[in-house]
Amino acid sequence: MKAPGRWLADRWLTIGSPIALLVLWEWASATGILRAVFFPRPSTIAWHLRDLAADGTLWGHVATTLVRIAWSFSLAAVLGVAIGLAMGLWRRLREGLDPVFAVIYPIPSVLFLPLVSFLVPPGEIALVVTTAVTSFFLIAFTTTHGVTQIDRLVVEAAQHYGARGWRLFAAVLLPGALPFIFTGLRLGLGFALIVVVAVEIVSTSRGLGALLWLSWQVLKVEDMYATFFVIALLGALLSYGLVALRARLLPWVPDVGDR
């Protein structure tokens, strides 16, 4: 484990860049370069964020959004990894599903909400399924690529030493695909947050997306920016939290982005 000083030295740019941006924003708003009515100071936004947290308004919306993300990401992860592995293992299945994925994937997930509402009970279930669509495709794509990129010589060597069926999958194919699977999970989790906020804006009265939209409608600019900051912080915590979980559970598995 790295000492705190070494950790900060390695990540000074990662930590310093957002701080520098906030300082620049504070200065520009204070000096009038930015109109404070539309771009209030970060310090002012922080006070409004404290008020939202103190009266309980914020926590209810955060909890609602987190529950929706948890359900939609779980659905996308289970189906995406399973179908991605199957597509990676069986070429015919991959050839059959690739055109379907290519047609559906570019469509913004929020547009599926009316269609999903015809197939499942409207409300929370439809919202969760709609949110899971983009994450599912990302996870399935990266998982499939993770399986197909495994060196065939490694597979043939394992087969030569008697690895067949489940043993080949568990000892060679799955470990070889894990870096890509976790990259897909990280991307899918980020998109789950993006899509759930978008769906909350158009279809619900609870959640961070709904709070953001309501703040804009009534021109409570400080509350709107406070919600922006919460969403950004939540995205960072979810993304880096998943990276930390991967490092804790599977320290031997590198992230594809680290290569």
VENHUVEN-V534283 format. One record per residue. N is the residue number from 1. SS is DSSP state (h for helix, s for strand, l for the rest). PHI is phi as a letter, one per 30 degrees, with the letter a starting at -180 (999 if undefined). Layout:
BEGIN
n=N ss=SS phi=PHI
n=N ss=SS phi=PHI
END
This chain:
BEGIN
n=1 ss=l phi=999
n=2 ss=l phi=d
n=3 ss=l phi=d
n=4 ss=h phi=e
n=5 ss=h phi=d
n=6 ss=h phi=d
n=7 ss=h phi=d
n=8 ss=h phi=d
n=9 ss=h phi=d
n=10 ss=h phi=d
n=11 ss=l phi=b
n=12 ss=h phi=d
n=13 ss=h phi=d
n=14 ss=h phi=d
n=15 ss=h phi=d
n=16 ss=h phi=d
n=17 ss=h phi=d
n=18 ss=h phi=d
n=19 ss=h phi=d
n=20 ss=h phi=d
n=21 ss=h phi=d
n=22 ss=h phi=d
n=23 ss=h phi=d
n=24 ss=h phi=d
n=25 ss=h phi=d
n=26 ss=h phi=e
n=27 ss=h phi=d
n=28 ss=h phi=d
n=29 ss=h phi=d
n=30 ss=h phi=d
n=31 ss=h phi=c
n=32 ss=l phi=j
n=33 ss=l phi=d
n=34 ss=l phi=c
n=35 ss=l phi=d
n=36 ss=l phi=d
n=37 ss=l phi=d
n=38 ss=l phi=c
n=39 ss=l phi=b
n=40 ss=l phi=d
n=41 ss=l phi=d
n=42 ss=h phi=e
n=43 ss=h phi=d
n=44 ss=h phi=d
n=45 ss=h phi=d
n=46 ss=h phi=d
n=47 ss=h phi=d
n=48 ss=h phi=d
n=49 ss=h phi=d
n=50 ss=h phi=d
n=51 ss=h phi=d
n=52 ss=h phi=d
n=53 ss=h phi=d
n=54 ss=h phi=d
n=55 ss=l phi=d
n=56 ss=l phi=i
n=57 ss=h phi=d
n=58 ss=h phi=d
n=59 ss=h phi=d
n=60 ss=h phi=d
n=61 ss=h phi=d
n=62 ss=h phi=d
n=63 ss=h phi=d
n=64 ss=h phi=d
n=65 ss=h phi=d
n=66 ss=h phi=d
n=67 ss=h phi=d
n=68 ss=h phi=d
n=69 ss=h phi=d
n=70 ss=h phi=d
n=71 ss=h phi=d
n=72 ss=h phi=d
n=73 ss=h phi=d
n=74 ss=h phi=d
n=75 ss=h phi=d
n=76 ss=h phi=d
n=77 ss=h phi=d
n=78 ss=h phi=d
n=79 ss=h phi=d
n=80 ss=h phi=d
n=81 ss=h phi=d
n=82 ss=h phi=d
n=83 ss=h phi=d
n=84 ss=h phi=d
n=85 ss=h phi=d
n=86 ss=h phi=d
n=87 ss=h phi=d
n=88 ss=h phi=d
n=89 ss=h phi=d
n=90 ss=l phi=c
n=91 ss=h phi=d
n=92 ss=h phi=d
n=93 ss=h phi=d
n=94 ss=h phi=d
n=95 ss=h phi=d
n=96 ss=h phi=d
n=97 ss=h phi=c
n=98 ss=h phi=e
n=99 ss=h phi=d
n=100 ss=h phi=d
n=101 ss=h phi=d
n=102 ss=h phi=d
n=103 ss=h phi=d
n=104 ss=h phi=d
n=105 ss=h phi=e
n=106 ss=l phi=d
n=107 ss=l phi=d
n=108 ss=l phi=e
n=109 ss=h phi=e
n=110 ss=h phi=d
n=111 ss=h phi=d
n=112 ss=h phi=d
n=113 ss=h phi=e
n=114 ss=h phi=d
n=115 ss=h phi=d
n=116 ss=h phi=d
n=117 ss=h phi=d
n=118 ss=h phi=d
n=119 ss=h phi=c
n=120 ss=l phi=b
n=121 ss=l phi=e
n=122 ss=l phi=d
n=123 ss=l phi=j
n=124 ss=h phi=d
n=125 ss=h phi=d
n=126 ss=h phi=d
n=127 ss=h phi=d
n=128 ss=h phi=d
n=129 ss=h phi=d
n=130 ss=h phi=d
n=131 ss=h phi=d
n=132 ss=h phi=d
n=133 ss=h phi=d
n=134 ss=h phi=d
n=135 ss=h phi=d
n=136 ss=h phi=e
n=137 ss=h phi=d
n=138 ss=h phi=d
n=139 ss=h phi=d
n=140 ss=h phi=d
n=141 ss=h phi=d
n=142 ss=h phi=d
n=143 ss=h phi=d
n=144 ss=h phi=e
n=145 ss=h phi=d
n=146 ss=h phi=d
n=147 ss=h phi=d
n=148 ss=h phi=d
n=149 ss=l phi=d
n=150 ss=l phi=d
n=151 ss=l phi=e
n=152 ss=h phi=d
n=153 ss=h phi=d
n=154 ss=h phi=d
n=155 ss=h phi=d
n=156 ss=h phi=d
n=157 ss=h phi=d
n=158 ss=h phi=d
n=159 ss=h phi=d
n=160 ss=h phi=d
n=161 ss=l phi=c
n=162 ss=l phi=j
n=163 ss=l phi=d
n=164 ss=l phi=b
n=165 ss=h phi=h
n=166 ss=h phi=d
n=167 ss=h phi=d
n=168 ss=h phi=d
n=169 ss=h phi=d
n=170 ss=h phi=d
n=171 ss=h phi=c
n=172 ss=h phi=b
n=173 ss=h phi=d
n=174 ss=h phi=d
n=175 ss=h phi=e
n=176 ss=h phi=d
n=177 ss=h phi=c
n=178 ss=h phi=e
n=179 ss=h phi=e
n=180 ss=h phi=d
n=181 ss=h phi=d
n=182 ss=h phi=d
n=183 ss=h phi=d
n=184 ss=h phi=d
n=185 ss=h phi=d
n=186 ss=h phi=d
n=187 ss=h phi=d
n=188 ss=h phi=d
n=189 ss=h phi=d
n=190 ss=h phi=d
n=191 ss=h phi=d
n=192 ss=h phi=d
n=193 ss=h phi=d
n=194 ss=h phi=e
n=195 ss=h phi=d
n=196 ss=h phi=d
n=197 ss=h phi=d
n=198 ss=h phi=d
n=199 ss=h phi=d
n=200 ss=h phi=d
n=201 ss=h phi=d
n=202 ss=h phi=c
n=203 ss=h phi=b
n=204 ss=l phi=b
n=205 ss=l phi=c
n=206 ss=l phi=b
n=207 ss=l phi=j
n=208 ss=h phi=d
n=209 ss=h phi=d
n=210 ss=h phi=d
n=211 ss=h phi=d
n=212 ss=h phi=d
n=213 ss=h phi=d
n=214 ss=h phi=d
n=215 ss=h phi=d
n=216 ss=h phi=d
n=217 ss=h phi=d
n=218 ss=l phi=c
n=219 ss=l phi=h
n=220 ss=l phi=c
n=221 ss=h phi=d
n=222 ss=h phi=d
n=223 ss=h phi=d
n=224 ss=h phi=d
n=225 ss=h phi=d
n=226 ss=h phi=d
n=227 ss=h phi=d
n=228 ss=h phi=e
n=229 ss=h phi=d
n=230 ss=h phi=d
n=231 ss=h phi=d
n=232 ss=h phi=d
n=233 ss=h phi=d
n=234 ss=h phi=d
n=235 ss=h phi=d
n=236 ss=h phi=d
n=237 ss=h phi=d
n=238 ss=h phi=d
n=239 ss=h phi=d
n=240 ss=h phi=d
n=241 ss=h phi=d
n=242 ss=h phi=d
n=243 ss=h phi=d
n=244 ss=h phi=d
n=245 ss=h phi=d
n=246 ss=h phi=d
n=247 ss=h phi=d
n=248 ss=h phi=d
n=249 ss=h phi=d
n=250 ss=l phi=b
n=251 ss=l phi=d
n=252 ss=l phi=d
n=253 ss=l phi=c
n=254 ss=l phi=d
n=255 ss=l phi=d
n=256 ss=h phi=e
n=257 ss=h phi=d
n=258 ss=h phi=d
n=259 ss=l phi=d
END
